[in-house]
Structures are given as structure tokens and as C-alpha cells.
Amino acid sequence: MEASIKWTDGRQFVAESGSGHAIILDGNPDNGGRNTGPRPMEMVLMGLGGCSAYDVINILEKARAKVTDCVTQLKAERADTTPAVFTSIHLHFVVTGVALKEAQVKRAVELSAEKYCSASLMLANGGVEITHSWEIVEA
């Protein structure tokens, strides 16, 4: 996997993935940014959410669950000192579908957290406390 980050000006950068997708990263205006894109640590958090959601949907679809929507809400706490690393992250999955089984959703979240989500496992191995919850909404 590869990526490149090009500084444009101020605290704005263009990040390009090896697969050719680009996104603007920027800083808080209080720190020289213009707020034209997410902060780099927000991207880490969003990457974790995307990785976990991908797994949960993949696992549920393989189990032939009738999922119609999945929203993953993340809340993170950061250290008060520099470096302001994540100290804890909570992921809450709102899974919508037809006759979804509690045990299936629970297992999908657990498998993502314990086995499949590289981002989650990497952060947890780095000392971040990661917790999960879920709810099921009937479609």
C-alpha cells in the first residue's frame, strides 16, 4: 500500500492513495488551517469506522442477513498532552434490516473487532481502549 501527501499551503495538504483517490486534509483555522477538509486524526478515526463497517456488512451479508442500512457512530478521546494520541474509541453500530438476529449482529461486530479489522487491531495493540455497541432497527 502506498500514499502521498502534498503540501499546498498553510496547513492544507492533498493526500492521494495508491489507488488514485485524493482528499484534502486541513487544519483548524486557529492553527493556520482554513478548515477545507478533515484533520488527519479525523481521517484515522473515519478509517477505523470504515474498516469496521466494511467487516460488519461483509459478515452479515455472507450470513444472508437482510441488511438495508448500517451507520457506525464513533466517539474518541485524546490525550491532553502532545502527542495527542487516541486513548479510547467507542464504535456504535446502528444496523437496519429485516428480521435481523441479535446474535448475528453481535457476532459480526465481535469478529470485526477481534479478527478482521486491521485498523481496530492496530490501534488496540497501540494501547487505545476500543469498545463497541450495537442496535438493531427493523426496516
Sequence and secondary structure as in RCSB ss.txt:
>XXXX:A:sequence
MEASIKWTDGRQFVAESGSGHAIILDGNPDNGGRNTGPRPMEMVLMGLGGCSAYDVINILEKARAKVTDCVTQLK
AERADTTPAVFTSIHLHFVVTGVALKEAQVKRAVELSAEKYCSASLMLANGGVEITHSWEIVEA
>XXXX:A:secstr
  EEEEEEETTEEEEEETTS EEEE   GGGT    S  HHHHHHHHHHHHHHHHHHHHHHHTT EEEEEEEEEE
EEE SSSS  EEEEEEEEEEEEES  HHHHHHHHHHIIIII HHHHHHHHTT EEEEEEEEEE 
